[in-house]
Amino acid sequence: MAQSKGTDVVIQLLDQALKAGLTAKYVMFDTWFSNPHQIVQISQRGLNVIAMVKKSSKITYEFEEKRMNVKQIFNACKKRRGRSRYLLSVPVKVGDPAKDGAQIDARIVCVRNRSNRKDWIALICTDMTIDENEIIRIYGQRCDIEVFFKTCKSFLKLGTEYHGLSYDALTAHTAFVFLRYMFMSVEKRDDEDDRTIGELFYCTVDELADITFNYSLQTLVEAMFESVKEIFQPTEEQMERFTNAFISRLPKYMQEAISPSLAA
């Protein structure tokens, strides 16, 4: 494994994890591993992929029955205007049956680059059941993972403390580094998180009872619908169409939160 390419090692490690009984809803990675062959291989193992797309002219996807790279797809499509969280969302087909052994459906979502507002980045997701906002939210969790690895490598000597060729020894060293990070995280939480004061925290929360996220969201939605009915006076059919269109554009966790108010 030490002499294998990084892209091959990823698949081997995933196979080991699945064989050990570990499960995951999504496999996330950056542009380094984001190529059609890798995405197809992971999808064939029953896992969904959310990754950043590499802006390379050599990597193409099937879009509207044409082979195009992500820059060509971006330039060929009309962008969303205003304060939308994303600029573009298009369904594509990933992989070449001749080279990759299969072809799968995916969605490419282009968003503005926070570091450079004139630039954009592209995300790809093989789960066609979630919307664009959910894709962006899930991929945003990668930031915490990156902070974890940077801390391990820069401050906890992940790559410098042990030098050897034994795979078992490298695994043991990595485990010890991760344990150091866990100890630091627990200590940090004890110092900064009020919930670590135990029962006293929950007593305080009970005294300062606040409205829940679900209740506040339901209140806002109900107020908006009542305002629409009063000002625009739509028919029942128009109101139902408006409601369905509005709900379909929300992330799944918000749809579940406001479903009781709609049922009422």
Buried (B, 14 or more C-beta within 10 A) or exposed (E): EEEEEEEEEBBEEBEEBBEEEEEEEBBBBEBEBBBBBBBBBBBBEEBBBBBBBBBEEEBBBBBEEEEBBBBBBBEEBEEBEEEBEBBBBBEBBBBBEEEBEEBBEBBBBBBBEEEEEEEBBBBBBBBEEBBBBBBBBBBEEBEEEEEEEEBBEEEBBBEEEBEEEEEEEBEEBBEBBBEBBEEEEEEEEEEEEEEEEEEEEEEEEEEEEEEEEBEEBBEEBBEEBEEBEEEEEEEEEEBEEBBEEBBEEBBEEBBEBBEEBBEE
